[in-house]
Amino acid sequence: MGAKALEAEAITLPRRTVSAEDWAAVARTVPDRLLRWGSILPYYVLLAVWIIIDSPPALIVVLIFWGFFTVFSARLTPWLAATGTLALLVVADPEGWFLAVLWLGAAWFLGLGLVAGASGIRLALAVRRWRLHPDGPREVRRVMLKKTGALGKAGGRVRAFAVAALVFAVLQMAVVLVREPATELRELPGAITPGDSSVMVPVLGLSFWLMSFLAAWIVERVAGDVVLDVPVAPAAGPLRLARVANSVPQAEARRAGCSCGAKDRATNGELPQVLELDDECPLHGIEAVNALEPGQFLRVAREPWVWGQNAALLPVAEHERMVIIGLHGWGSRPLVAEAPLPGKSPAAPTHTGYRPWRTAEVFNRSKRTIRWRDTKDSEVIPVDPLPGVEAVRDSIQLDAAGIRGFAVRRNGVRPRFETQPAPLMPRHLPRPEPRTSSTPSR
């Protein structure tokens, strides 16, 4: 069986429906921001002090680059800082107060990493309990496990850095042979020193991704693979959620008469799963949405294309849920089960529904919101209405769509979600002239 056929093959996994109470009860861990900035800033302060009070060798370049990998994983930052500080203790040969400061820093990094690891493993244990007490089976494509597994996420980077380290090492030894032809082969490995950043940076990358792979692999072995039906609750649970606005799904874009995604259509290639919304589209444009009867509007009220930029104001509908696969622990990147998989750009949206963005702890879950972005991954900013300029057409109560509030439709703009209906402009009053200083962006 070919690789593609094997990936498309369906496999059966346990399925568990997680109640809103169980989802909200997921144990907290150390926030990612504290792990990142509480580790990397003190680490670089220690390096800066060493540079000021001493004349560090070329190894300082390696220690500086070692901290850069924190951008890929906040939860590994304490361990990066701890190993870098231990290397500093060995290389710098510190004395007096600087020795005490280095040991204090190493203890802080190690303690932070241990607390984060111990508290973080509780999520993996919760997923394990859900897996061992399923509600039934669920078939999913094998490729989804590959995309969410540790090897699928880190394997490519491990191979890339390993190849880069090998290539640069060979090049370094080749340069030595060219410059000093009399050098014996057994002496060539000695030509590579910690100061050779061209070799050491790929080695650091290889070390980091091996560390990342090992940590993720252990968590996956504890949790196991399970399909979870979870509530869409921005202020609860371990997930930060995302959704794409100013867009239409491919199925909508294929309807006769749709003009959305003009740039994608011009390439004559395969249409992406999500296309950019066209405000002039006969089916999904501003006038088309504003012309819908209230009953028609309610049937599509939960679709982001109806609202355009104003979709970012929408609250989550009551009893909204999603089915995900790949949740193992903190730092995992689950996917919506059976959703199309990302192509060349992993950040590209593949559907317009809610989707997991990141499994990360925050300081205050109650303030967490949906991460709305457009098809280019830019922030979506709602358009503020101009009172008296954009006349209110009507206000549609959204309870029938599971949303508590109203869709306020105004002339010439996308509907806007409001908690209260907007008063209609009296017909006998003249409309004031638009204020050029505050014309909203379209």
C-alpha positions in Angstrom: 0.0 0.0 0.0 1.4 3.4 -1.0 2.1 6.2 1.6 -0.8 8.3 0.4 -3.2 5.4 0.5 -2.0 4.5 4.0 -2.5 8.1 5.2 -6.0 8.2 3.8 -6.9 4.9 5.5 -9.4 5.2 8.3 -8.6 4.0 11.8 -10.9 3.6 14.8 -10.2 5.5 18.0 -12.1 5.9 21.2 -14.5 8.8 21.3 -15.4 10.8 24.4 -17.9 13.6 24.9 -16.5 16.0 27.4 -19.1 17.9 29.4 -18.8 21.7 30.0 -18.2 21.0 33.7 -15.3 18.6 33.0 -13.9 20.9 30.4 -13.9 23.9 32.7 -12.4 21.7 35.5 -9.2 21.0 33.5 -6.4 21.7 36.0 -4.4 24.8 35.6 -0.6 24.9 35.0 2.1 27.6 34.9 1.1 30.2 32.3 3.2 30.1 29.1 4.1 33.7 29.3 5.6 33.3 32.8 7.6 30.3 31.6 8.9 32.1 28.6 9.7 35.6 30.0 10.4 34.4 33.5 13.2 32.3 32.1 14.6 33.9 29.0 15.0 37.4 30.4 17.0 36.3 33.5 19.0 34.0 31.3 20.1 36.8 29.0 20.7 39.1 32.0 23.2 36.4 33.3 24.9 36.3 29.9 25.1 40.1 29.8 26.7 40.2 33.2 29.3 37.7 32.1 30.1 39.8 29.0 30.5 42.9 31.2 32.7 41.5 34.0 34.8 39.1 31.9 36.1 38.5 28.4 34.0 35.5 27.3 35.2 33.1 24.7 33.5 32.4 21.4 31.2 30.0 23.2 29.1 33.0 24.2 27.7 33.0 20.6 26.4 29.4 21.2 24.8 30.3 24.5 23.1 33.3 23.0 21.7 31.3 20.1 20.5 28.6 22.5 18.0 31.1 24.0 16.5 31.9 20.6 14.8 28.6 20.4 12.3 29.7 23.1 10.2 31.1 20.3 9.2 27.6 19.3 8.1 26.3 22.7 7.4 28.4 25.8 7.1 25.3 28.0 10.7 24.3 27.3 12.1 27.7 28.0 13.0 26.9 31.7 15.0 23.9 30.5 16.8 25.9 27.8 17.7 28.5 30.4 18.8 25.9 33.0 21.1 24.0 30.6 22.5 27.2 29.3 23.2 28.4 32.8 24.8 25.1 33.8 27.1 25.5 30.7 27.9 29.0 31.9 28.9 27.6 35.3 31.3 25.2 33.6 32.8 27.6 31.1 32.9 30.9 32.9 34.6 29.5 36.0 32.8 32.1 38.2 33.8 33.1 41.7 32.2 35.1 44.5 28.9 36.8 44.0 28.6 35.9 40.3 28.9 32.2 41.2 26.1 32.6 43.8 23.9 34.4 41.2 24.5 31.7 38.6 23.5 29.0 41.1 20.4 31.0 42.1 19.4 31.4 38.5 20.0 27.7 37.7 17.8 26.8 40.7 15.0 29.2 39.6 15.0 27.8 36.1 15.1 24.2 37.3 12.3 24.8 39.8 10.1 26.6 37.2 10.6 23.7 34.8 9.8 21.0 37.4 6.6 22.8 38.6 5.5 23.4 35.0 6.1 19.7 34.1 4.5 18.3 37.2 1.4 20.5 36.9 1.3 20.1 33.2 1.2 16.4 33.2 -2.3 16.5 34.8 -3.8 17.5 31.5 -2.3 14.4 29.9 -3.7 12.3 32.7 -7.1 13.8 32.2 -7.0 13.0 28.5 -5.9 9.5 29.4 -8.9 9.1 31.7 -11.2 10.2 28.9 -9.6 7.8 26.5 -10.0 4.9 28.9 -13.7 5.6 29.5 -15.0 6.3 26.0 -18.6 6.8 24.9 -18.0 4.8 21.7 -15.7 4.5 18.7 -15.0 7.1 16.0 -13.2 6.6 12.6 -10.6 9.2 11.6 -8.0 9.4 8.8 -4.6 8.1 9.8 -3.0 11.2 8.4 -4.5 13.3 11.1 -2.6 11.3 13.7 0.6 12.0 11.7 -0.1 15.7 11.6 -0.7 16.0 15.4 1.9 13.5 16.6 5.3 14.4 18.0 7.1 12.9 15.0 4.9 14.7 12.5 5.6 18.1 14.2 9.3 17.8 15.1 10.5 15.0 12.9 11.1 17.2 9.8 13.0 19.8 11.8 15.1 17.2 13.5 16.1 15.8 10.0 16.7 19.3 8.6 19.0 20.4 11.5 20.8 17.0 11.4 21.5 17.4 7.7 22.6 21.0 8.2 25.0 20.1 11.0 26.5 17.3 9.0 26.9 19.5 5.8 28.5 22.4 7.7 30.8 20.1 9.5 32.0 18.5 6.3 32.4 21.9 4.7 34.4 23.1 7.7 36.7 20.1 7.4 37.0 20.6 3.7 38.1 24.2 4.2 40.8 23.0 6.6 42.1 20.5 4.0 42.2 23.2 1.4 44.1 25.6 3.6 46.4 23.0 5.2 46.8 20.0 2.8 49.2 18.3 5.2 46.5 17.8 7.9 45.9 14.2 8.7 42.3 12.9 8.5 42.2 11.9 12.2 42.9 15.6 13.1 40.0 17.0 11.1 37.3 16.6 13.8 39.5 18.8 16.0 39.0 21.6 13.5 35.4 22.0 14.6 35.2 24.1 17.8 32.3 25.5 19.9 33.1 28.9 18.4 32.2 27.7 14.9 28.6 29.1 14.8 28.1 27.7 11.3 28.3 24.2 12.8 27.1 24.8 16.3 23.9 26.6 15.5 22.5 23.6 13.5 23.7 21.4 16.4 21.8 23.5 18.8 18.7 23.3 16.6 19.1 19.5 16.5 19.5 19.4 20.3 16.4 21.5 20.8 14.1 19.6 18.5 15.3 16.3 19.9 14.4 17.7 23.4 11.0 18.9 22.0 10.3 15.6 20.4 11.2 13.6 23.5 9.0 15.7 25.7 6.0 15.5 23.3 6.5 11.8 22.8 6.4 11.1 26.6 3.2 13.2 26.9 1.6 11.3 23.9 2.4 8.0 25.5 0.7 9.0 28.7 -2.4 10.5 27.1 -2.9 8.3 24.0 -4.9 9.1 21.0 -8.6 9.9 21.5 -11.3 11.8 19.6 -12.8 14.4 21.9 -16.2 16.2 21.5 -15.6 19.4 23.5 -17.6 22.6 24.1 -16.6 25.7 22.3 -15.9 27.8 25.4 -13.2 30.6 25.0 -13.1 31.2 28.8 -12.8 27.6 29.9 -10.6 24.6 29.2 -7.0 24.4 27.9 -7.5 25.6 24.3 -7.2 29.0 22.8 -9.7 29.0 19.9 -9.5 30.6 16.5 -11.8 31.4 13.6 -11.4 33.0 10.2 -13.5 36.1 9.2 -13.9 38.0 5.9 -14.0 34.7 4.1 -16.3 32.1 2.6 -15.8 28.3 2.5 -15.0 26.6 -0.8 -18.4 25.0 -1.0 -20.1 28.5 -0.9 -17.6 30.0 -3.3 -18.5 27.3 -5.9 -22.2 28.4 -6.0 -23.1 29.9 -9.4 -22.7 33.7 -9.3 -20.2 33.9 -6.5 -17.4 36.3 -7.1 -15.5 35.8 -3.9 -11.8 35.0 -4.0 -11.1 36.7 -7.4 -7.3 36.4 -7.0 -7.5 32.7 -6.3 -9.8 32.2 -9.3 -7.5 34.1 -11.6 -4.7 31.6 -11.1 -6.9 28.8 -12.7 -5.5 26.4 -10.1 -7.3 24.5 -7.4 -9.4 26.7 -5.1 -8.2 26.9 -1.5 -10.5 25.6 1.2 -11.3 29.2 2.3 -11.6 32.2 0.0 -11.5 35.9 0.6 -14.9 37.6 0.9 -16.1 40.0 -1.7 -18.3 42.8 -0.5 -19.7 43.2 -4.0 -20.6 39.5 -4.4 -24.2 38.9 -5.6 -24.5 36.1 -3.1 -22.3 37.0 -0.2 -21.8 40.8 -0.6 -23.2 43.6 1.6 -26.3 44.2 -0.4 -27.1 40.5 -0.7 -26.9 40.0 3.1 -28.9 43.1 3.8 -31.6 42.0 1.4 -32.2 38.7 3.1 -35.5 38.2 4.8 -35.3 37.7 8.6 -36.0 34.0 8.3 -33.3 33.6 5.6 -30.8 35.7 7.7 -31.3 33.5 10.7 -30.5 30.3 8.7 -27.0 31.7 7.9 -26.5 34.0 11.0 -23.8 31.7 12.4 -21.7 31.9 9.2 -18.7 34.4 9.4 -19.2 35.6 5.8 -22.5 37.2 6.8 -20.8 39.6 9.2 -17.5 40.4 7.4 -15.1 42.1 9.8 -17.9 42.4 12.3 -17.8 38.7 12.9 -15.2 39.4 15.6 -18.0 40.8 17.7 -20.0 37.6 17.6 -20.4 35.6 20.9 -20.2 31.9 20.8 -23.6 30.3 20.1 -25.3 28.3 22.8 -24.3 24.6 23.0 -21.6 25.1 20.3 -19.2 22.1 20.2 -16.4 20.8 18.1 -14.8 17.4 17.6 -11.0 17.4 17.9 -8.1 15.0 17.6 -4.5 15.4 18.8 -5.0 16.9 22.3 -2.4 15.2 24.4 -1.1 17.9 26.8 0.1 21.5 27.0 1.8 22.6 23.8 -0.1 20.1 21.6 -1.8 21.4 18.4 -5.0 19.5 18.0 -7.1 19.6 14.8 -10.8 19.5 14.0 -11.5 15.9 13.2 -12.3 15.3 9.5 -11.5 18.9 8.6 -9.3 19.5 5.5 -5.6 19.5 6.4 -3.4 22.6 5.9 -1.4 22.6 2.7 2.0 24.4 2.3 1.1 27.0 5.0 0.1 25.3 8.3 -1.5 28.6 9.4 -3.9 28.8 6.4 -7.5 28.2 7.5 -9.1 25.1 6.0 -12.7 25.9 7.1 -14.6 28.8 8.6 -15.7 27.1 11.8 -14.1 27.2 15.2 -10.8 25.4 15.5 -8.1 25.0 18.1 -5.3 27.5 17.8 -3.0 26.6 20.6 -3.0 24.5 23.8 -1.5 27.1 26.2 -2.2 28.3 29.7 -2.9 31.9 30.3 -3.0 34.1 33.5 -6.7 34.6 33.4 -8.9 32.2 31.4 -12.0 34.2 32.0 -10.5 37.0 29.8 -9.6 34.7 26.9 -11.4 35.4 23.6 -11.7 33.9 20.2 -8.7 34.7 17.9 -10.3 36.1 14.8 -8.1 36.5 11.7 -8.6 36.9 8.0 -7.3 34.6 5.3 -3.9 36.4 5.4 -3.7 35.8 9.2 -4.2 39.5 9.9 -6.2 40.8 12.8 -9.8 41.4 12.2 -11.1 44.8 13.5 -14.8 45.4 13.5 -16.1 48.6 11.8 -17.7 51.1 14.1 -21.0 52.5 12.8 -21.6 56.2 12.2 -24.8 57.2 14.0 -27.1 59.0 11.8 -25.0 58.4 8.7 -25.6 54.7 8.0 -29.3 54.4 8.5 -30.6 51.4 10.4 -32.6 49.1 8.2 -33.8 46.6 10.9 -32.7 44.7 14.0 -33.1 40.9 13.9 -33.3 39.0 17.1 -30.9 36.0 17.0 -32.3 33.7 19.7 -33.5 31.3 17.1 -29.9 30.9 15.9 -28.7 30.2 19.4 -27.1 33.7 19.8 -28.4 36.0 22.5 -28.5 39.5 20.9 -29.5 41.3 17.7 -28.2 41.7 14.1 -28.4 45.3 13.3 -28.4 45.9 9.6 -27.5 49.4 8.3 -27.4 50.7 4.7 -24.1 50.1 2.9 -22.3 48.1 5.6 -22.2 44.6 7.0 -24.5 43.7 9.8 -23.2 44.3 13.3 -23.9 42.3 16.4 -25.5 44.3 19.2 -26.9 43.3 22.6 -29.8 45.6 22.1 -31.9 46.5 19.0 -30.9 49.8 17.4 -33.6 52.5 16.9 -34.7 53.1 13.4 -34.1 56.5 11.9 -37.4 58.4 11.3 -38.2 58.5 7.7 -39.2 62.2 7.7 -35.9 63.4 9.1 -33.1 64.2 6.5 -30.0 62.2 6.8 -27.0 64.2 7.9 -24.0 64.6 5.7 -21.2 62.0 6.3 -18.3 63.1 8.4 -15.2 62.8 6.3 -12.9 62.8 9.4 -14.3 59.5 10.7 -15.3 57.5 7.6 -14.9 53.9 8.5 -12.7 51.6 6.5 -14.5 49.3 4.2 
